[in-house]
Amino acid sequence: MFRASPLWLVVVLLIVLAGVVRCAGGDEAATPPRSTIETRDDVDRAVTAATTTADDRGGPTAEGYVAATSGSGILVADGNFEESARGWYLAAYDGAAGALRRTSAESKLGNASLALAVTTPGDVGAGVRGQLVPPATPHTLVAWVKSPPGTSNMLRVIGSSGDRLVSPPVAGNGTWQQLVGRFTTDRRETTLEIRVMQGGEPATSYIDAVELQFQHGHAAVSSETLLRRLDGARIAVDGRFVTLDAATLACGGEGRGSTRASEQRWAHFTCIQATFPPGEIVGRDALFRVHVTSPQTVAVTDTRMVR
């Protein structure tokens, strides 16, 4: 009768452990931290789009779609303010004054918003700089604001084309109201500063659900191709990086999709990535949408952590 030696048992155990480590991808915190400091540019590049290799079979193109970046930090930094108000600052000029803070006292979506307390009215608002945008592209800027009577609210964009108001003023009435502004970036604009302005009487307004939407084309790929493209990509979710691992990543196509060469393909996917923080068997899942923007690139939107 064959008997396994202790040495063989050790080898088998090491192989099993190696397989477990390979499957435990996902959360950036599960690997040793990088020695370099992540810069704002690193975050913007990682979140704006995951550059991929070309699909050698290509994919059918179609009409442009609107990619909403609701609170994902892709174009409007932490626009739902659920985790932080990173990047947002008080924009006050010509004697205007006020204060800006994140608060859980009011919210339109989620559990938090940004409180803009104006003490001296004038040219004052909440601003965020360095928002990446494609040039020569139509955009829609949306924000929800709750402010008392006697105030007015509007959206402003500052870029290489100068300072321009992009929404009509909306009078405060003590309830949540939506501000909508539409504009087209010029051929030189790749970044913008966005401001949510408050005018009228000194008062506190609450800002939430800031989104920047844009139009561009898209292609279609299979689920298998998408997983290969996303493997190893790093995305920002709720203020931290998550590394995608095809071994523990699941993506489902949205809608009916299309068929090419007997292969089902989609332009938009909903994906979920398991995470494995140190000291835990399994952590929270990263849920997000993926849009195949061209045969070479994809865009990630609507990122959030779920149980």
SVG drawing of the C-alpha trace seen along z (x, -y; Angstrom):
<svg xmlns="http://www.w3.org/2000/svg" viewBox="-40 -93 50 95">
<polyline fill="none" stroke="black" stroke-width="0.4" points="0.0,0.0 1.3,-3.5 2.1,-5.8 2.7,-9.6 5.9,-10.8 5.8,-13.9 7.7,-15.8 5.0,-15.2 2.3,-16.3 4.2,-19.6 4.4,-20.1 0.7,-19.5 -0.1,-21.9 2.0,-24.6 0.3,-24.2 -3.1,-24.5 -2.1,-27.6 -0.7,-29.2 -4.1,-28.7 -5.9,-30.3 -3.6,-33.4 -4.2,-33.7 -8.0,-33.7 -7.8,-36.3 -7.3,-39.3 -9.5,-42.4 -9.0,-44.9 -5.9,-47.0 -5.4,-46.7 -4.9,-42.9 -1.5,-43.5 1.5,-45.3 1.2,-49.1 3.1,-50.8 6.2,-52.7 5.2,-55.8 2.5,-58.3 -0.6,-58.3 -1.0,-61.8 -4.2,-63.5 -3.2,-62.8 -2.9,-59.1 -6.4,-59.0 -7.9,-60.9 -6.2,-58.7 -7.2,-55.5 -10.8,-56.6 -11.5,-58.3 -10.9,-55.3 -9.2,-51.9 -7.0,-51.8 -7.2,-48.4 -5.7,-46.4 -7.6,-46.2 -10.0,-43.4 -8.6,-41.8 -12.2,-41.1 -13.3,-44.7 -16.9,-45.4 -19.9,-47.2 -20.1,-50.9 -23.3,-52.7 -24.7,-56.0 -23.3,-58.0 -24.5,-57.4 -24.6,-59.4 -22.2,-58.2 -23.4,-59.5 -20.7,-59.8 -22.9,-60.0 -20.7,-60.3 -18.0,-58.0 -15.3,-60.6 -14.8,-60.1 -15.6,-63.7 -17.1,-65.3 -15.0,-64.4 -17.1,-62.6 -20.2,-64.2 -22.5,-62.4 -20.2,-63.3 -20.8,-59.9 -17.2,-59.3 -15.7,-62.8 -15.7,-66.1 -12.2,-65.7 -11.2,-68.3 -14.1,-70.7 -13.3,-74.2 -15.0,-77.5 -14.8,-79.8 -15.4,-83.3 -14.2,-86.6 -14.7,-90.4 -15.5,-90.5 -17.8,-87.5 -17.3,-85.1 -18.6,-81.8 -17.7,-78.2 -17.9,-74.8 -18.3,-71.4 -19.6,-67.9 -22.7,-67.1 -25.0,-64.2 -27.8,-66.6 -29.2,-66.8 -29.0,-64.7 -30.8,-64.2 -29.2,-60.8 -27.4,-58.7 -26.6,-59.9 -24.5,-63.1 -24.3,-66.4 -22.1,-69.5 -23.2,-72.5 -22.4,-75.9 -22.8,-78.6 -22.7,-82.1 -22.0,-84.9 -21.3,-87.7 -23.1,-87.3 -21.5,-88.0 -19.4,-85.9 -19.4,-82.7 -19.9,-79.0 -18.6,-75.5 -15.9,-74.6 -13.9,-71.6 -10.9,-72.0 -9.2,-69.7 -12.2,-67.7 -11.2,-65.8 -13.4,-66.3 -13.1,-65.3 -12.7,-68.4 -15.3,-69.6 -18.0,-67.5 -21.5,-68.3 -21.9,-68.0 -24.7,-68.2 -23.9,-69.3 -26.5,-68.5 -26.6,-69.2 -29.3,-69.1 -29.5,-72.1 -31.6,-72.8 -31.7,-76.5 -34.1,-78.8 -36.2,-81.5 -34.3,-84.7 -31.5,-82.8 -30.7,-81.8 -28.5,-79.0 -26.8,-78.4 -24.0,-76.3 -20.8,-77.7 -18.0,-76.2 -14.5,-77.7 -12.1,-76.4 -9.9,-77.6 -12.9,-79.3 -13.2,-81.4 -15.9,-81.7 -19.4,-80.9 -22.7,-80.3 -24.3,-77.1 -27.7,-77.1 -30.4,-79.6 -30.8,-80.7 -33.2,-78.7 -34.8,-80.5 -34.5,-78.7 -37.8,-77.5 -36.6,-75.2 -36.8,-72.0 -34.4,-70.0 -34.3,-71.4 -32.3,-70.3 -30.0,-72.6 -29.2,-71.6 -26.7,-73.3 -25.7,-72.3 -22.5,-73.4 -19.9,-72.2 -16.2,-72.0 -14.0,-73.7 -11.2,-72.0 -8.6,-73.1 -10.5,-72.1 -9.4,-68.9 -10.0,-70.0 -12.6,-72.2 -13.4,-73.8 -17.0,-73.4 -18.8,-75.6 -22.3,-75.5 -23.0,-79.2 -25.3,-80.8 -26.6,-84.3 -29.1,-86.5 -29.4,-86.6 -26.7,-85.1 -27.9,-81.5 -26.8,-77.9 -27.5,-75.8 -27.0,-72.0 -25.5,-70.5 -25.7,-66.8 -25.7,-64.5 -23.4,-66.5 -23.0,-64.8 -21.2,-65.6 -22.6,-63.7 -21.0,-63.6 -21.6,-62.0 -19.3,-59.7 -19.4,-56.6 -19.1,-53.0 -18.3,-49.5 -19.4,-46.0 -17.4,-43.1 -18.1,-39.7 -18.0,-39.1 -14.8,-37.0 -13.1,-39.8 -14.1,-42.4 -12.8,-40.3 -9.4,-40.0 -9.3,-43.8 -10.2,-44.6 -7.9,-42.1 -5.3,-44.1 -7.0,-47.5 -7.3,-49.8 -10.5,-51.8 -11.4,-54.2 -14.3,-53.2 -15.5,-55.2 -12.2,-57.0 -9.9,-54.0 -8.4,-51.9 -9.6,-48.4 -7.6,-46.2 -9.7,-44.1 -9.0,-40.4 -10.6,-38.3 -10.6,-35.3 -13.0,-36.9 -14.7,-39.5 -18.2,-38.9 -19.7,-41.1 -23.1,-40.8 -24.1,-42.5 -26.9,-45.0 -29.9,-44.6 -30.2,-42.1 -26.7,-42.8 -25.8,-41.8 -24.4,-38.6 -21.3,-38.6 -19.4,-35.5 -21.7,-33.4 -20.6,-35.4 -22.9,-37.5 -21.6,-41.1 -22.6,-44.1 -21.7,-47.8 -22.6,-48.2 -22.0,-45.9 -22.7,-45.7 -19.8,-44.2 -19.1,-43.1 -15.6,-42.5 -15.1,-40.6 -12.5,-42.0 -10.3,-40.3 -9.0,-42.7 -6.3,-41.5 -7.6,-39.6 -11.0,-38.9 -12.3,-35.9 -14.1,-38.2 -14.8,-42.0 -17.4,-44.2 -18.0,-43.9 -17.2,-46.7 -20.2,-47.3 -19.8,-49.4 -20.8,-49.8 -18.5,-49.5 -19.0,-51.1 -17.0,-49.9 -16.2,-53.3 -14.1,-52.1 -12.2,-48.9 -9.3,-50.1 -10.9,-51.7 -13.6,-51.3 -15.0,-53.8 -16.0,-52.9 -18.9,-54.7 -21.3,-54.5 -18.8,-52.8 -19.8,-51.9 -19.1,-49.4 -21.9,-47.0 -22.4,-44.3"/>
</svg>
